[in-house]
Amino acid sequence: MDNQELLKRVKEDKVSFISYQFTDINGVVKSLDGPVTRLEEVLDGGIWFDGSSVEGFARIQESDMHLRVDPDTYTILPWSDPEYRRARVLCDIYRPNGQPFEGDPRGRLKAALKKVKEERGWTYNIGPEPEFYLFLRNGPEKTHPVPYDVGSYFDFSANDQAVNIRTEIISSLHMMGLKVEVGHHEVGLGQHEIDFQFDDALKTADNVQTFKSTVKAIAGRHGVIASFMPKPIYGAAGSGMHCHQSVYDEDGNNLFYDKTDPMHLSELAKQFIAGQLKHAKALSAVLAPTINSYKRLVPGYEAPVYIAWAQVNRSALIRVPQVNNGNTKAVRIELRCPDPSANPYLAFTSMLAAALTAVDDRSVTCPAPVNNINLYELNEKERDQVMVTALPGSLEDALIEFKADALMQDALGDSLYETFVTSREAEIKEYRTRVTDWEVMRYLETI
């Protein structure tokens, strides 16, 4: 919509306040709030803000940043007080000279998708499956989370309060324009998943941010903690964000479909697989960007560890989901290592860049699929025989791979690359100095 249509919508919706939102390097949503009476002025002139206090944005001597509203991202926040109804819009970030800020994660993805559209006529689609936990509040420290429910995979209970929270979340997402497909209980106690329909990568990244904010807001209204931490409980299932991918042409045809292939998978789809497998170790730093992410990426919990692809096989890093005969639009590939702690704008930018390396360089070939092989049950020698290697085992190892892969810097650009590395190195350094409960229990009396 244009600015005039937005002003009309805001008036019809009886909105009192607008949240102007953007995302920092770590995927955290930032917001500036203002009365709706100032919206027309903001649409015309934007908002200046101090970027030096936002992680990964700017140094103090170059702190002035400019927000410009993207009117198409307008939506009411359903949980806001009707008396003070609030809406949000997402913003693009610019420098004082009018140039897009190169450290804006959303802007980087937007530029990458525009280039693919203009040069190849492609729309890059992603359908994510973000998982999360609901926890009871357990004291001010919240260091030992207690699951909010005792359900398990696909369990149903009409009297389960967690189901009521999940239903309210789905209803709110629907009101905000997300096309929810299904919601269900996951494997872990208190673990849930809500899937929404695929869309182009920018819209999907926006939806991931909307989804996470909504889940946390609705859970908070019920006095419950919603967490997207990849591995919040030892011994329990981790939370992933599997990403289904496909590419459409300008006529709406799915370019990943090939009716002559046994898997109905085109050569383009296989080149996407080849590129993402080739750069998987470096990608892991962006797709699983926290210390805690690598507590999830271990064998035994259906989390992908080994760099391979297959049809249906869930032990592979990339799988090709089964689809109904004739459903050409549903043919896709599923990358299984991302988790919901990832910044979706950086994640999708990096995934696309990795895929395109194989599309443009046909010397990068797709390996044979590992169908009918449970990779978790193979020993190291057997994995070597099928030429399967593993993802990094820690954030530190992943960051080493990330810095050694020139594609990552090219994909993110110098500004985002440098701030991302600095941010991850700071997390690693802080973690090294912390004493964990495990260390105390293991060593306090035994040494």
C-alpha positions, 0 to 999 in steps of 0.5 A, spaced: 500 500 500 502 507 499 502 512 504 495 515 503 492 508 504 496 506 510 493 513 513 486 511 511 487 504 514 490 506 521 484 511 521 479 506 520 482 501 525 482 506 530 489 506 532 492 510 537 500 508 537 505 506 532 511 502 533 516 503 528 520 496 528 527 494 525 532 488 527 539 488 530 545 484 528 543 478 533 535 478 530 533 482 536 527 486 534 528 494 536 522 499 536 521 506 537 513 508 539 510 514 537 502 517 537 499 516 531 498 523 530 505 523 528 505 518 522 504 522 516 510 526 518 514 520 519 511 517 512 514 523 509 520 524 513 522 518 516 525 518 523 532 519 526 535 515 531 542 514 535 545 507 531 551 507 536 547 504 542 544 498 537 549 492 537 552 492 530 549 498 527 554 504 528 560 507 531 559 513 536 562 518 531 557 516 525 551 514 529 545 518 526 541 513 522 534 514 519 528 509 519 523 509 513 517 506 513 515 500 509 507 501 509 506 494 506 508 491 513 503 495 517 499 490 522 495 491 528 498 488 534 492 484 537 494 483 544 494 491 545 489 495 549 483 496 545 483 503 548 490 504 546 490 500 540 497 499 537 500 497 530 507 496 528 510 497 521 517 495 519 522 500 517 528 500 512 535 503 515 538 509 511 545 513 512 544 521 513 546 521 505 540 517 503 544 511 502 541 504 505 545 502 511 549 497 509 549 494 516 541 493 516 540 485 516 533 486 512 536 491 507 541 486 505 536 480 504 532 485 500 537 487 496 539 480 494 532 478 493 532 484 488 538 482 484 535 475 483 529 477 481 532 482 476 537 478 473 534 471 473 527 472 474 526 468 480 522 469 487 526 465 492 521 462 497 521 459 504 517 456 509 520 455 516 517 451 522 519 455 528 519 451 535 518 453 542 517 452 549 512 454 554 515 454 561 512 456 568 516 462 571 520 459 576 523 465 580 527 471 578 533 467 576 529 463 571 535 458 571 531 452 571 525 452 567 519 448 568 515 446 562 508 449 562 505 442 560 506 435 560 504 433 553 508 430 547 508 429 540 501 431 537 498 430 543 491 433 544 487 435 551 481 439 551 483 442 558 490 443 556 492 450 558 497 450 553 493 448 547 489 455 549 495 459 549 497 456 542 490 457 540 490 464 542 497 465 538 494 462 532 488 467 532 493 473 533 497 471 527 491 470 523 489 477 525 496 479 523 496 476 516 500 470 517 497 464 513 497 459 519 497 452 516 497 447 523 499 448 530 501 442 534 505 439 540 512 437 539 516 432 542 518 435 549 514 437 555 512 444 554 514 444 546 510 447 541 510 448 533 506 453 529 507 452 521 505 458 517 505 458 509 511 459 505 512 466 502 518 470 498 524 470 503 523 477 505 516 476 507 517 470 510 523 473 514 518 479 517 513 473 518 518 470 523 520 476 527 512 477 527 511 470 529 516 470 535 514 477 538 507 474 538 508 468 541 512 471 547 507 477 547 501 472 548 505 467 553 506 473 557 499 475 558 498 468 561 504 469 566 508 464 562 515 464 558 515 463 551 522 461 549 526 460 542 532 457 546 535 452 541 536 447 547 533 449 554 533 443 557 538 437 558 536 431 555 529 434 552 528 435 544 531 441 542 527 447 538 529 447 530 527 452 525 527 447 519 526 451 512 523 449 506 525 452 500 523 453 493 524 457 487 518 460 482 519 464 476 515 470 473 509 466 471 508 462 478 512 455 476 516 452 481 523 451 478 524 445 483 519 441 479 521 436 474 516 431 472 521 426 469 526 425 475 524 420 480 524 425 486 520 430 481 527 434 483 529 439 478 537 440 476 536 447 479 534 444 486 539 439 486 544 445 485 541 449 490 542 442 495 550 442 492 551 449 494 548 449 501 552 442 502 558 445 500 558 451 505 554 448 510 560 448 515 560 456 514 553 457 514 552 453 521 555 460 524 549 464 521 543 458 522 545 456 529 548 462 531 549 461 539 553 457 544 546 453 546 545 452 538 550 446 539 547 443 545 541 441 540 546 439 534 548 432 537 546 425 534 540 422 538 534 428 537 533 428 530 537 434 529 541 434 523 549 433 524 551 430 518 552 434 511 548 430 506 541 430 503 536 424 502 529 423 500 524 423 507 530 421 511 530 426 517 537 424 519 540 428 513 542 435 513 537 436 507 531 432 505 526 432 500 519 432 503 514 427 500 508 430 496 502 428 493 502 426 486 501 432 481 502 437 486 508 441 483 508 447 487 509 443 493 516 440 491 521 443 495 528 442 499 528 442 507 534 445 510 534 442 517 540 445 521 537 452 522 534 454 529 530 460 531 535 463 535 538 465 528 537 472 525 532 470 519 534 476 514 542 474 515 540 466 515 536 467 508 541 471 505 546 466 507 542 460 504 541 463 498 548 466 497 551 458 498 545 455 493 547 460 488 555 458 488 553 451 485 548 454 480 553 459 477 559 454 478 557 447 475 563 444 477 560 444 484 556 437 483 550 434 487 552 428 491 548 422 491 543 422 496 543 417 502 536 414 502 535 408 507 541 410 511 540 412 518 546 416 519 546 416 526 547 409 527 554 409 522 561 409 525 566 414 523 569 409 518 562 408 515 561 415 514 567 416 511 565 410 506 559 414 504 563 421 504 559 424 509 562 429 514 559 433 520 557 440 522 561 444 527 561 441 534 561 448 537 560 456 535 567 457 536 568 451 531 563 454 526 566 461 527 572 458 524 569 455 518 565 462 517 571 466 517 575 461 512 569 461 507 570 467 503 563 467 500 560 469 507 563 476 507 561 477 500 554 474 502 553 479 508 557 485 506 563 488 510 559 491 515 554 486 517 560 480 516 565 484 521 559 486 526 557 479 526 564 476 527 565 481 533 558 479 536 559 472 536 566 472 538 564 476 544 559 471 546 564 465 546 569 470 550 563 471 555 561 463 555 569 461 557 569 465 563 562 463 566 562 457 571 556 452 569 552 448 574 555 442 570 562 444 572 560 445 580 556 438 580 562 435 577 568 438 580 566 441 587 567 435 591 571 431 587 577 435 586 
